[in-house]
Amino acid sequence: MAAVTIRNLSEETHRALRLRAARHNRSTEAEMRAILDAAARPADRVRLGSAMAERSRRIGLTNADVEVLEEGRETRPAEPMRFG
């Protein structure tokens, strides 16, 4: 797991983080992790799989359509490239 060091954090900010952590019954470090997680991975972020599924529904793509695409797909492993 990665570790992060935050330098030059003001005493006021550190105090506010300690108070916020106490309100949430967790350590200051756990509070900072929660803040960073919420900022970096918001709950309303677009997830690729969900976006693709929604797009497929909007255009009317069905399982039958996907099966037709799969039938035309090459199933043999690709030959490695040869140089020279």
N, CA, C and O atoms as CSV, one atom per row, in Angstrom:
chain,resi,resn,atom,element,x,y,z
A,1,MET,N,N,0.841,-1.165,0.000
A,1,MET,CA,C,0.000,0.000,0.000
A,1,MET,C,C,0.890,1.233,0.000
A,1,MET,O,O,1.931,1.251,0.656
A,2,ALA,N,N,0.489,2.250,-0.724
A,2,ALA,CA,C,1.282,3.469,-0.850
A,2,ALA,C,C,1.216,4.303,0.419
A,2,ALA,O,O,0.246,4.241,1.175
A,3,ALA,N,N,2.257,5.077,0.634
A,3,ALA,CA,C,2.309,6.010,1.763
A,3,ALA,C,C,2.505,7.410,1.203
A,3,ALA,O,O,3.204,7.601,0.207
A,4,VAL,N,N,1.886,8.380,1.848
A,4,VAL,CA,C,1.978,9.767,1.408
A,4,VAL,C,C,2.411,10.621,2.586
A,4,VAL,O,O,1.936,10.433,3.706
A,5,THR,N,N,3.309,11.559,2.331
A,5,THR,CA,C,3.727,12.512,3.347
A,5,THR,C,C,3.235,13.883,2.919
A,5,THR,O,O,3.425,14.291,1.773
A,6,ILE,N,N,2.607,14.584,3.834
A,6,ILE,CA,C,2.117,15.935,3.541
A,6,ILE,C,C,2.969,16.914,4.347
A,6,ILE,O,O,2.969,16.896,5.578
A,7,ARG,N,N,3.680,17.750,3.639
A,7,ARG,CA,C,4.558,18.720,4.298
A,7,ARG,C,C,3.868,20.086,4.362
A,7,ARG,O,O,2.953,20.378,3.592
A,8,ASN,N,N,4.323,20.889,5.277
A,8,ASN,CA,C,3.877,22.281,5.424
A,8,ASN,C,C,2.381,22.418,5.652
A,8,ASN,O,O,1.765,23.376,5.184
A,9,LEU,N,N,1.802,21.481,6.355
A,9,LEU,CA,C,0.391,21.563,6.716
A,9,LEU,C,C,0.278,22.517,7.897
A,9,LEU,O,O,0.984,22.361,8.894
A,10,SER,N,N,-0.592,23.489,7.791
A,10,SER,CA,C,-0.700,24.472,8.874
A,10,SER,C,C,-1.249,23.820,10.140
A,10,SER,O,O,-1.973,22.826,10.086
A,11,GLU,N,N,-0.888,24.405,11.273
A,11,GLU,CA,C,-1.390,23.899,12.552
A,11,GLU,C,C,-2.909,23.969,12.607
A,11,GLU,O,O,-3.551,23.088,13.179
A,12,GLU,N,N,-3.484,25.004,12.020
A,12,GLU,CA,C,-4.943,25.156,12.027
A,12,GLU,C,C,-5.608,24.017,11.257
A,12,GLU,O,O,-6.617,23.466,11.699
A,13,THR,N,N,-5.041,23.672,10.112
A,13,THR,CA,C,-5.596,22.577,9.306
A,13,THR,C,C,-5.442,21.257,10.033
A,13,THR,O,O,-6.363,20.440,10.039
A,14,HIS,N,N,-4.293,21.039,10.644
A,14,HIS,CA,C,-4.063,19.794,11.371
A,14,HIS,C,C,-5.028,19.675,12.546
A,14,HIS,O,O,-5.570,18.601,12.805
A,15,ARG,N,N,-5.238,20.769,13.247
A,15,ARG,CA,C,-6.174,20.775,14.369
A,15,ARG,C,C,-7.596,20.466,13.875
A,15,ARG,O,O,-8.322,19.691,14.497
A,16,ALA,N,N,-7.978,21.080,12.756
A,16,ALA,CA,C,-9.314,20.845,12.201
A,16,ALA,C,C,-9.485,19.386,11.784
A,16,ALA,O,O,-10.556,18.806,11.961
A,17,LEU,N,N,-8.433,18.803,11.236
A,17,LEU,CA,C,-8.493,17.386,10.859
A,17,LEU,C,C,-8.633,16.486,12.085
A,17,LEU,O,O,-9.395,15.519,12.067
A,18,ARG,N,N,-7.894,16.809,13.153
A,18,ARG,CA,C,-8.003,16.023,14.387
A,18,ARG,C,C,-9.416,16.107,14.962
A,18,ARG,O,O,-9.959,15.099,15.415
A,19,LEU,N,N,-10.011,17.291,14.949
A,19,LEU,CA,C,-11.371,17.455,15.453
A,19,LEU,C,C,-12.383,16.702,14.588
A,19,LEU,O,O,-13.293,16.046,15.094
A,20,ARG,N,N,-12.200,16.814,13.283
A,20,ARG,CA,C,-13.101,16.104,12.366
A,20,ARG,C,C,-12.995,14.599,12.570
A,20,ARG,O,O,-14.005,13.897,12.576
A,21,ALA,N,N,-11.777,14.107,12.737
A,21,ALA,CA,C,-11.564,12.677,12.968
A,21,ALA,C,C,-12.249,12.241,14.258
A,21,ALA,O,O,-12.880,11.185,14.299
A,22,ALA,N,N,-12.128,13.046,15.307
A,22,ALA,CA,C,-12.765,12.709,16.584
A,22,ALA,C,C,-14.285,12.640,16.438
A,22,ALA,O,O,-14.926,11.770,17.027
A,23,ARG,N,N,-14.857,13.545,15.663
A,23,ARG,CA,C,-16.312,13.524,15.422
A,23,ARG,C,C,-16.747,12.246,14.725
A,23,ARG,O,O,-17.856,11.759,14.943
A,24,HIS,N,N,-15.873,11.702,13.885
A,24,HIS,CA,C,-16.194,10.478,13.138
A,24,HIS,C,C,-15.661,9.221,13.827
A,24,HIS,O,O,-15.715,8.129,13.261
A,25,ASN,N,N,-15.153,9.377,15.036
A,25,ASN,CA,C,-14.624,8.241,15.818
A,25,ASN,C,C,-13.545,7.457,15.079
A,25,ASN,O,O,-13.578,6.227,15.043
A,26,ARG,N,N,-12.590,8.174,14.490
A,26,ARG,CA,C,-11.466,7.498,13.841
A,26,ARG,C,C,-10.201,8.323,14.030
A,26,ARG,O,O,-10.246,9.465,14.487
A,27,SER,N,N,-9.088,7.728,13.673
A,27,SER,CA,C,-7.807,8.423,13.815
A,27,SER,C,C,-7.699,9.532,12.774
A,27,SER,O,O,-8.435,9.562,11.788
A,28,THR,N,N,-6.764,10.437,13.024
A,28,THR,CA,C,-6.534,11.511,12.056
A,28,THR,C,C,-6.098,10.928,10.720
A,28,THR,O,O,-6.521,11.397,9.663
A,29,GLU,N,N,-5.258,9.912,10.767
A,29,GLU,CA,C,-4.801,9.271,9.526
A,29,GLU,C,C,-5.974,8.637,8.776
A,29,GLU,O,O,-6.072,8.779,7.557
A,30,ALA,N,N,-6.858,7.946,9.482
A,30,ALA,CA,C,-8.028,7.340,8.839
A,30,ALA,C,C,-8.947,8.412,8.262
A,30,ALA,O,O,-9.554,8.211,7.210
A,31,GLU,N,N,-9.050,9.548,8.949
A,31,GLU,CA,C,-9.884,10.648,8.448
A,31,GLU,C,C,-9.308,11.200,7.151
A,31,GLU,O,O,-10.044,11.467,6.200
A,32,MET,N,N,-7.991,11.369,7.116
A,32,MET,CA,C,-7.359,11.869,5.888
A,32,MET,C,C,-7.540,10.884,4.741
A,32,MET,O,O,-7.764,11.293,3.602
A,33,ARG,N,N,-7.443,9.579,5.033
A,33,ARG,CA,C,-7.688,8.577,3.983
A,33,ARG,C,C,-9.109,8.699,3.460
A,33,ARG,O,O,-9.330,8.644,2.251
A,34,ALA,N,N,-10.069,8.863,4.353
A,34,ALA,CA,C,-11.472,8.980,3.942
A,34,ALA,C,C,-11.680,10.224,3.075
A,34,ALA,O,O,-12.388,10.168,2.070
A,35,ILE,N,N,-11.072,11.336,3.458
A,35,ILE,CA,C,-11.192,12.576,2.675
A,35,ILE,C,C,-10.587,12.389,1.293
A,35,ILE,O,O,-11.191,12.773,0.291
A,36,LEU,N,N,-9.389,11.797,1.234
A,36,LEU,CA,C,-8.736,11.585,-0.061
A,36,LEU,C,C,-9.514,10.606,-0.937
A,36,LEU,O,O,-9.645,10.820,-2.142
A,37,ASP,N,N,-10.029,9.534,-0.336
A,37,ASP,CA,C,-10.838,8.582,-1.102
A,37,ASP,C,C,-12.068,9.255,-1.692
A,37,ASP,O,O,-12.389,9.050,-2.862
A,38,ALA,N,N,-12.755,10.052,-0.892
A,38,ALA,CA,C,-13.966,10.728,-1.366
A,38,ALA,C,C,-13.650,11.730,-2.479
A,38,ALA,O,O,-14.429,11.892,-3.418
A,39,ALA,N,N,-12.507,12.393,-2.362
A,39,ALA,CA,C,-12.131,13.380,-3.382
A,39,ALA,C,C,-11.666,12.722,-4.673
A,39,ALA,O,O,-11.990,13.187,-5.766
A,40,ALA,N,N,-10.909,11.643,-4.546
A,40,ALA,CA,C,-10.333,10.995,-5.725
A,40,ALA,C,C,-11.299,10.034,-6.403
A,40,ALA,O,O,-11.218,9.820,-7.613
A,41,ARG,N,N,-12.219,9.452,-5.624
A,41,ARG,CA,C,-13.149,8.480,-6.179
A,41,ARG,C,C,-14.577,8.822,-5.741
A,41,ARG,O,O,-15.163,8.105,-4.931
A,42,PRO,N,N,-15.140,9.920,-6.275
A,42,PRO,CA,C,-16.487,10.312,-5.855
A,42,PRO,C,C,-17.523,9.254,-6.227
A,42,PRO,O,O,-17.368,8.537,-7.216
A,43,ALA,N,N,-18.571,9.169,-5.429
A,43,ALA,CA,C,-19.611,8.156,-5.642
A,43,ALA,C,C,-20.308,8.330,-6.986
A,43,ALA,O,O,-20.792,7.352,-7.555
A,44,ASP,N,N,-20.369,9.554,-7.502
A,44,ASP,CA,C,-21.085,9.793,-8.758
A,44,ASP,C,C,-20.180,9.730,-9.984
A,44,ASP,O,O,-20.557,10.195,-11.060
A,45,ARG,N,N,-18.970,9.147,-9.823
A,45,ARG,CA,C,-18.065,9.057,-10.970
A,45,ARG,C,C,-18.626,8.084,-12.013
A,45,ARG,O,O,-19.392,7.177,-11.686
A,46,VAL,N,N,-18.238,8.288,-13.243
A,46,VAL,CA,C,-18.687,7.418,-14.323
A,46,VAL,C,C,-17.801,6.187,-14.347
A,46,VAL,O,O,-16.575,6.294,-14.397
A,47,ARG,N,N,-18.417,5.035,-14.311
A,47,ARG,CA,C,-17.687,3.777,-14.413
A,47,ARG,C,C,-17.831,3.273,-15.840
A,47,ARG,O,O,-18.928,3.286,-16.399
A,48,LEU,N,N,-16.744,2.837,-16.422
A,48,LEU,CA,C,-16.711,2.467,-17.830
A,48,LEU,C,C,-17.737,1.386,-18.169
A,48,LEU,O,O,-18.482,1.525,-19.139
A,49,GLY,N,N,-17.781,0.320,-17.386
A,49,GLY,CA,C,-18.720,-0.767,-17.672
A,49,GLY,C,C,-20.163,-0.295,-17.610
A,49,GLY,O,O,-20.971,-0.655,-18.466
A,50,SER,N,N,-20.492,0.500,-16.612
A,50,SER,CA,C,-21.854,1.023,-16.476
A,50,SER,C,C,-22.195,1.947,-17.633
A,50,SER,O,O,-23.305,1.901,-18.162
A,51,ALA,N,N,-21.242,2.789,-18.029
A,51,ALA,CA,C,-21.472,3.708,-19.144
A,51,ALA,C,C,-21.699,2.942,-20.443
A,51,ALA,O,O,-22.571,3.299,-21.235
A,52,MET,N,N,-20.910,1.883,-20.661
A,52,MET,CA,C,-21.081,1.090,-21.889
A,52,MET,C,C,-22.424,0.362,-21.889
A,52,MET,O,O,-23.092,0.292,-22.921
A,53,ALA,N,N,-22.821,-0.177,-20.744
A,53,ALA,CA,C,-24.102,-0.870,-20.657
A,53,ALA,C,C,-25.249,0.092,-20.924
A,53,ALA,O,O,-26.186,-0.245,-21.647
A,54,GLU,N,N,-25.183,1.286,-20.350
A,54,GLU,CA,C,-26.230,2.290,-20.566
A,54,GLU,C,C,-26.309,2.699,-22.032
A,54,GLU,O,O,-27.394,2.825,-22.599
A,55,ARG,N,N,-25.154,2.900,-22.627
A,55,ARG,CA,C,-25.114,3.275,-24.062
A,55,ARG,C,C,-25.727,2.169,-24.916
A,55,ARG,O,O,-26.483,2.449,-25.846
A,56,SER,N,N,-25.404,0.918,-24.605
A,56,SER,CA,C,-25.954,-0.221,-25.355
A,56,SER,C,C,-27.470,-0.281,-25.220
A,56,SER,O,O,-28.173,-0.551,-26.194
A,57,ARG,N,N,-27.974,-0.028,-24.014
A,57,ARG,CA,C,-29.428,-0.018,-23.811
A,57,ARG,C,C,-30.088,1.093,-24.623
A,57,ARG,O,O,-31.138,0.889,-25.233
A,58,ARG,N,N,-29.456,2.281,-24.624
A,58,ARG,CA,C,-30.036,3.420,-25.351
A,58,ARG,C,C,-30.130,3.159,-26.847
A,58,ARG,O,O,-31.098,3.569,-27.487
A,59,ILE,N,N,-29.125,2.473,-27.416
A,59,ILE,CA,C,-29.162,2.234,-28.863
A,59,ILE,C,C,-29.886,0.941,-29.210
A,59,ILE,O,O,-30.047,0.614,-30.386
A,60,GLY,N,N,-30.325,0.203,-28.191
A,60,GLY,CA,C,-31.122,-0.999,-28.433
A,60,GLY,C,C,-30.321,-2.255,-28.714
A,60,GLY,O,O,-30.849,-3.199,-29.302
A,61,LEU,N,N,-29.062,-2.291,-28.309
A,61,LEU,CA,C,-28.226,-3.477,-28.505
A,61,LEU,C,C,-28.744,-4.609,-27.624
A,61,LEU,O,O,-29.000,-4.412,-26.436
A,62,THR,N,N,-28.895,-5.783,-28.206
A,62,THR,CA,C,-29.418,-6.931,-27.464
A,62,THR,C,C,-28.356,-8.018,-27.364
A,62,THR,O,O,-27.303,-7.934,-27.997
A,63,ASN,N,N,-28.643,-9.030,-26.568
A,63,ASN,CA,C,-27.727,-10.171,-26.459
A,63,ASN,C,C,-27.566,-10.862,-27.800
A,63,ASN,O,O,-26.484,-11.354,-28.121
A,64,ALA,N,N,-28.633,-10.903,-28.585
A,64,ALA,CA,C,-28.555,-11.519,-29.919
A,64,ALA,C,C,-27.549,-10.775,-30.795
A,64,ALA,O,O,-26.805,-11.397,-31.553
A,65,ASP,N,N,-27.524,-9.448,-30.693
A,65,ASP,CA,C,-26.558,-8.656,-31.462
A,65,ASP,C,C,-25.128,-8.999,-31.054
A,65,ASP,O,O,-24.243,-9.122,-31.901
A,66,VAL,N,N,-24.918,-9.150,-29.774
A,66,VAL,CA,C,-23.577,-9.481,-29.276
A,66,VAL,C,C,-23.182,-10.882,-29.738
A,66,VAL,O,O,-22.027,-11.110,-30.100
A,67,GLU,N,N,-24.124,-11.817,-29.730
A,67,GLU,CA,C,-23.828,-13.182,-30.191
A,67,GLU,C,C,-23.410,-13.188,-31.645
A,67,GLU,O,O,-22.497,-13.926,-32.014
A,68,VAL,N,N,-24.052,-12.385,-32.485
A,68,VAL,CA,C,-23.676,-12.300,-33.904
A,68,VAL,C,C,-22.249,-11.772,-34.026
A,68,VAL,O,O,-21.470,-12.278,-34.833
A,69,LEU,N,N,-21.904,-10.771,-33.240
A,69,LEU,CA,C,-20.539,-10.240,-33.270
A,69,LEU,C,C,-19.531,-11.296,-32.834
A,69,LEU,O,O,-18.451,-11.404,-33.416
A,70,GLU,N,N,-19.878,-12.075,-31.812
A,70,GLU,CA,C,-18.981,-13.118,-31.317
A,70,GLU,C,C,-18.767,-14.208,-32.364
A,70,GLU,O,O,-17.673,-14.764,-32.468
A,71,GLU,N,N,-19.809,-14.514,-33.141
A,71,GLU,CA,C,-19.675,-15.553,-34.169
A,71,GLU,C,C,-18.655,-15.168,-35.228
A,71,GLU,O,O,-17.954,-16.033,-35.755
A,72,GLY,N,N,-18.563,-13.893,-35.545
A,72,GLY,CA,C,-17.637,-13.434,-36.580
A,72,GLY,C,C,-16.231,-13.198,-36.076
A,72,GLY,O,O,-15.339,-12.876,-36.861
A,73,ARG,N,N,-16.020,-13.350,-34.800
A,73,ARG,CA,C,-14.711,-13.082,-34.211
A,73,ARG,C,C,-13.767,-14.249,-34.452
A,73,ARG,O,O,-14.168,-15.411,-34.383
A,74,GLU,N,N,-12.530,-13.934,-34.731
A,74,GLU,CA,C,-11.490,-14.942,-34.918
A,74,GLU,C,C,-11.194,-15.599,-33.571
A,74,GLU,O,O,-10.976,-14.905,-32.578
A,75,THR,N,N,-11.186,-16.925,-33.533
A,75,THR,CA,C,-10.972,-17.617,-32.259
A,75,THR,C,C,-9.558,-18.181,-32.122
A,75,THR,O,O,-9.145,-18.550,-31.023
A,76,ARG,N,N,-8.822,-18.248,-33.218
A,76,ARG,CA,C,-7.447,-18.739,-33.140
A,76,ARG,C,C,-6.562,-17.695,-32.482
A,76,ARG,O,O,-6.786,-16.496,-32.652
A,77,PRO,N,N,-5.567,-18.133,-31.736
A,77,PRO,CA,C,-4.624,-17.161,-31.170
A,77,PRO,C,C,-3.869,-16.457,-32.288
A,77,PRO,O,O,-3.603,-17.054,-33.331
A,78,ALA,N,N,-3.531,-15.224,-32.082
A,78,ALA,CA,C,-2.783,-14.457,-33.080
A,78,ALA,C,C,-1.380,-15.024,-33.225
A,78,ALA,O,O,-0.780,-15.488,-32.255
A,79,GLU,N,N,-0.872,-14.983,-34.429
A,79,GLU,CA,C,0.506,-15.409,-34.682
A,79,GLU,C,C,1.443,-14.292,-34.221
A,79,GLU,O,O,1.173,-13.115,-34.457
A,80,PRO,N,N,2.533,-14.660,-33.570
A,80,PRO,CA,C,3.471,-13.604,-33.142
A,80,PRO,C,C,4.117,-12.934,-34.347
A,80,PRO,O,O,4.320,-13.555,-35.391
A,81,MET,N,N,4.431,-11.670,-34.182
A,81,MET,CA,C,5.086,-10.935,-35.272
A,81,MET,C,C,6.505,-11.452,-35.449
A,81,MET,O,O,7.167,-11.843,-34.488
A,82,ARG,N,N,6.952,-11.446,-36.683
A,82,ARG,CA,C,8.317,-11.864,-36.983
A,82,ARG,C,C,9.060,-10.677,-37.597
A,82,ARG,O,O,8.571,-10.041,-38.531
A,83,PHE,N,N,10.218,-10.397,-37.072
A,83,PHE,CA,C,11.033,-9.306,-37.573
A,83,PHE,C,C,12.265,-9.870,-38.255
A,83,PHE,O,O,12.977,-10.706,-37.698
A,84,GLY,N,N,12.504,-9.400,-39.470
A,84,GLY,CA,C,13.741,-9.789,-40.145
A,84,GLY,C,C,13.631,-10.886,-41.085
A,84,GLY,O,O,14.625,-11.278,-41.697
